[in-house]
Every structure is written in C-alpha cells, then in structure tokens.
Amino acid sequence: MNDSEFQGKTVLISGAGRGFGKRSADCFFKKGANLVLTDFDDAMLDKAMAPYTGHNERVVGLSGDIGQQQTSVNAANLAEKTFGGLDIAINNAGIVHPQARLDVLDVEIVENIIQVDLLGVFYAMKYQLPLMMKRHQETGEQCNIVNLASAAGIMGSPMLSAYSAAKHGVVGLTRSAALEYARKGIRINAVCPAFTDTDMARNALHESHHGAEEAERRLVANVPLNRLAKIDEVVQAILWACSPKNSFYTGQALSIDGGLSAF
C-alpha cells in the first residue's frame, strides 16, 4: 500500500484514543486521509486528537458513548458537515467483560456488552450507510466499512460468553449488510483478531481471578503461534480490507488469530 492510497478520503474511526483505533488513525492519516475520530469521553478524545495538533483542516473529533444512538448520529453529521461525506468507517470501539462463567455474570454487565459491542455497530452503520450511498452516487467509487469483531465472534469463547455473543452478532450484521449494499457501492467486512496486546486486553487479564500472568498463559495456550497478537498485525489487515485494490472483497470475517480458528 502506497503512502497516498487514501488521499482525500474521509475516514471515521471509533475508539480512536488507543489500540486498533489509535494506530489505524495514524496509518490512514499518513496515507492522506481526512479523519473523523470518536472516543468515549473528553479525556480519551483528547488522547486521540493529540497527535494531529496543527492539522485541524484534516482531523476533527467528538466524544460520546458509541452504545448510544446519538453518538453515531453526531459522528455522521460531523463527517458530512466537515468533509462533505464519508468514504471509510472503522467501527472499532468496544468493551470486554472479566472472564467468568455465564451463570455468574451480572445481567447489567451483559446488557452493557450487548449495548456497546453489538448495538454500537448497528447504530454506526445505520448512519454511515446513507452517507456512503450518496458518496458512491456522486463519485462512482466504492466506500468501505470495517467492523472490529473478534475470534470470539466466529467460535465459542468459554468464560467470555456475553462478549462472544455480541461479536457473533457483529459478524452477522457485517455479512447481512454486505449483501444488502454490495450493489450500492459499499464493501463491508469484519476483522476478527484473537486477543491482542492492547490496553483493553491487558486490563481484562489483570481483572482475572487467575492473575494476569496465568490468565495470559491460559488465553494463548490453544493459539498455534502461542502468543498475543500485536496491534500492527491487526491494523495492517484493516487497511488491506479498505484498499481499493481489494475491490472484490466483501462480506467476510477476516481472522487474524495466530491459527486459532484453524482447529
């Protein structure tokens, strides 16, 4: 992928203050894109925006809970108002619950996981897709959505049942939407990483009753490559899925999991 591959494209990225979102923003910016960045609160948004000081003409942001419909409305409106539309969306924001058996999970935790990880993606696409259809009609070029799912979204994940259920839902939304919008100039794919060395994963490991070190050992025990993924190993797949060179690629759940799903 060359350094101007996304020149002039408008890219909306949720959860842009850390992990996959932060690194994706950096890569898209370096490849010429304009950015609309969102994160949960003002502190996280400030973190997302900090690297782009002095580039107000190319980078805008807003804070808000992606589990609330209005955040997606506001993000879509900001993209249209600032850059005239939307070409690419990376629906990355999400949360995970501590490892626990299903029967001891608090209902409130499960409801929050579904609200953020599944409904958050639904809300995002609901307001991104009209902008993308309009963009395609204007330019004739494809638009792209990449939803961050998980290896837990394509296989069972013991002790993470609610998270797994939400991510299975993300894969279902992705595949269904890809079929609905393939002839409207929009490609929609999911990226499904195994546990990756992000702040969210580290926090989850530290919350485990096994202790962080033992929890990590258990997590990677069945991964053929026997380690956590690196952030860049996932982000390169996100960019690849959005590349115009992959114009025949849609409706897929791309596994970046160290061989886990090969079993």
C-alpha positions in Angstrom: 0.0 0.0 0.0 1.5 3.3 -1.0 1.6 6.5 1.1 -1.2 8.2 -0.9 -3.6 5.3 -1.2 -6.3 7.0 0.8 -5.5 10.6 -0.3 -8.5 12.8 0.2 -10.7 10.0 1.6 -12.7 10.7 4.7 -12.3 8.0 7.4 -14.4 7.8 10.6 -12.8 5.8 13.4 -14.5 5.0 16.7 -12.4 4.2 19.8 -9.6 6.2 18.3 -7.8 7.0 21.6 -6.0 3.7 21.9 -5.3 0.3 20.5 -6.5 -0.5 17.0 -8.3 2.8 16.6 -5.3 4.9 17.5 -3.0 3.0 15.3 -5.5 2.9 12.4 -5.9 6.7 12.6 -2.2 7.2 12.4 -1.9 4.9 9.3 -4.8 6.4 7.4 -3.6 10.0 8.2 -0.1 9.2 6.8 -1.7 7.8 3.7 -3.5 11.1 3.0 -6.9 10.6 4.6 -9.1 13.1 6.5 -10.1 11.8 9.9 -13.3 11.9 12.0 -12.3 10.5 15.4 -14.6 9.5 18.2 -14.0 8.1 21.7 -15.9 7.6 24.9 -15.2 10.8 26.8 -13.3 14.1 26.5 -10.1 12.7 28.1 -10.0 9.8 25.6 -10.9 12.1 22.7 -8.0 14.5 23.7 -5.7 11.5 23.6 -7.0 10.6 20.1 -6.6 14.2 18.8 -3.2 15.0 20.4 -1.0 13.6 17.5 -2.8 15.9 15.0 -2.3 19.3 16.6 -2.0 21.8 13.8 -4.0 19.7 11.3 -7.5 21.0 12.1 -8.3 21.1 8.4 -7.9 17.3 8.2 -8.8 16.0 11.6 -12.0 16.5 13.7 -13.4 14.6 16.6 -16.2 14.2 19.1 -16.7 12.4 22.4 -19.6 10.1 23.1 -20.7 6.6 24.1 -20.9 4.5 21.0 -23.6 2.4 22.7 -25.9 5.5 22.5 -27.5 6.1 19.1 -27.0 9.8 19.2 -23.2 9.4 19.1 -23.4 7.8 15.7 -25.8 10.4 14.5 -23.4 13.2 15.6 -20.4 11.4 14.1 -22.1 11.0 10.7 -23.3 14.7 10.8 -19.7 15.8 11.6 -18.3 13.9 8.7 -20.8 15.4 6.3 -20.5 18.9 7.6 -16.7 19.0 7.7 -15.7 16.9 4.7 -18.9 16.6 2.6 -19.4 12.9 3.2 -17.9 9.6 4.2 -15.7 7.1 2.4 -14.5 4.7 5.1 -15.6 3.7 8.6 -13.7 1.7 11.1 -16.2 0.7 13.8 -13.7 -0.2 16.4 -15.0 0.9 19.8 -15.9 -1.9 22.2 -15.6 -3.3 25.7 -15.0 -6.7 27.2 -16.2 -8.2 30.5 -14.0 -10.1 33.1 -13.7 -13.8 32.5 -16.5 -15.6 34.3 -19.0 -18.5 33.8 -22.3 -17.5 32.2 -24.3 -18.3 35.3 -22.3 -15.8 37.5 -22.2 -12.9 35.0 -24.1 -9.9 36.2 -27.1 -9.1 34.0 -26.1 -5.4 34.0 -22.6 -6.3 32.6 -24.2 -8.5 29.8 -26.6 -5.7 28.8 -23.8 -3.2 28.6 -21.7 -5.5 26.5 -24.6 -6.0 24.0 -25.4 -2.3 24.0 -21.8 -1.2 23.2 -20.3 -4.0 21.2 -23.4 -5.0 19.1 -25.9 -2.2 19.1 -23.0 0.3 18.8 -22.0 -1.2 15.5 -25.7 -1.3 14.3 -26.1 2.4 15.2 -22.8 3.3 13.5 -23.7 1.6 10.2 -27.3 2.9 10.2 -26.0 6.4 9.9 -22.8 5.7 7.9 -24.5 3.9 5.1 -26.7 6.7 3.7 -23.6 9.0 3.5 -21.7 6.2 1.7 -24.5 5.6 -0.8 -24.6 9.3 -1.5 -20.8 9.4 -1.9 -20.9 6.4 -4.3 -23.6 8.1 -6.4 -21.5 11.3 -6.6 -18.1 9.7 -7.4 -18.7 6.2 -8.6 -16.1 5.0 -6.2 -16.5 2.2 -3.6 -16.9 3.0 0.1 -15.8 0.7 2.9 -16.9 -0.3 6.4 -14.7 -2.5 8.6 -16.2 -3.7 11.8 -14.0 -4.9 14.6 -15.3 -8.3 15.7 -13.1 -11.0 17.3 -12.0 -14.6 17.1 -14.7 -14.9 19.8 -17.2 -13.9 17.1 -16.6 -16.9 14.9 -16.1 -19.6 17.6 -17.1 -20.3 21.1 -15.2 -18.5 23.8 -15.6 -20.1 27.3 -15.7 -17.6 30.2 -16.4 -14.7 27.7 -19.9 -15.8 26.7 -21.6 -12.3 26.5 -18.7 -10.8 24.6 -18.7 -13.8 22.3 -22.4 -13.4 21.7 -22.0 -9.7 20.9 -19.2 -10.3 18.5 -21.1 -13.1 16.7 -23.8 -10.5 16.3 -21.3 -8.1 14.7 -20.2 -10.8 12.2 -23.9 -11.4 11.4 -24.6 -7.7 10.9 -21.5 -7.4 8.7 -22.4 -10.3 6.4 -26.1 -9.3 6.1 -25.3 -5.6 5.4 -22.6 -6.6 2.9 -25.3 -8.4 0.9 -27.7 -5.5 1.2 -25.2 -2.9 0.0 -22.9 -4.7 -2.4 -24.7 -3.2 -5.4 -24.8 0.2 -3.9 -21.0 0.7 -4.0 -20.2 -0.3 -0.4 -18.0 -3.1 0.8 -18.5 -4.3 4.4 -16.1 -6.6 6.2 -15.2 -7.7 9.7 -11.8 -8.2 11.1 -11.6 -10.9 13.8 -8.5 -10.8 15.9 -7.6 -13.1 18.7 -6.6 -11.5 21.9 -4.1 -8.7 21.1 -1.7 -6.8 23.3 -3.9 -3.8 23.8 -4.8 -1.8 26.9 -8.3 -3.4 26.9 -6.9 -6.9 26.8 -4.3 -6.1 29.5 -7.0 -4.7 31.8 -9.1 -7.8 31.3 -6.2 -10.0 32.1 -5.4 -8.0 35.3 -9.1 -8.4 36.4 -9.0 -12.2 36.0 -9.2 -14.1 39.3 -6.3 -16.2 38.0 -3.9 -13.3 37.9 -2.7 -11.6 34.8 0.2 -13.9 34.0 -1.8 -17.1 34.4 -4.7 -15.6 32.6 -2.5 -14.8 29.6 -1.0 -18.3 29.6 -4.4 -19.8 29.5 -5.5 -17.4 26.7 -2.7 -18.3 24.4 -2.4 -22.0 25.3 -4.6 -23.0 22.4 -3.2 -20.5 19.9 -0.8 -22.2 17.5 1.5 -19.2 17.5 1.4 -19.3 21.3 1.2 -15.5 21.9 -1.0 -12.5 21.8 -1.3 -10.6 18.5 0.5 -7.3 18.0 -1.6 -4.2 17.2 0.1 -3.6 13.9 -0.6 -7.2 12.8 -4.3 -6.4 13.1 -4.2 -2.8 11.7 -2.5 -3.9 8.5 -5.5 -6.2 7.9 -7.9 -3.3 8.5 -6.1 -1.2 5.9 -5.9 -4.2 3.5 -9.7 -4.7 3.8 -10.2 -1.0 2.9 -7.8 -0.9 0.0 -9.2 -0.1 -3.5 -7.0 -3.0 -4.7 -9.4 -5.3 -2.9 -12.5 -4.2 -4.7 -13.9 -7.7 -4.9 -13.6 -8.4 -1.2 -16.9 -8.0 0.8 -19.0 -9.9 3.4 -16.0 -11.6 5.0 -14.9 -12.2 8.6 -11.1 -12.0 8.3 -9.4 -13.9 11.1 -6.1 -12.6 12.5 -5.8 -15.2 15.2 -2.5 -17.0 15.1 -4.1 -20.1 13.7 -6.7 -20.4 16.4 -9.7 -20.8 14.1 -7.9 -23.5 12.1 -8.8 -26.1 14.6 
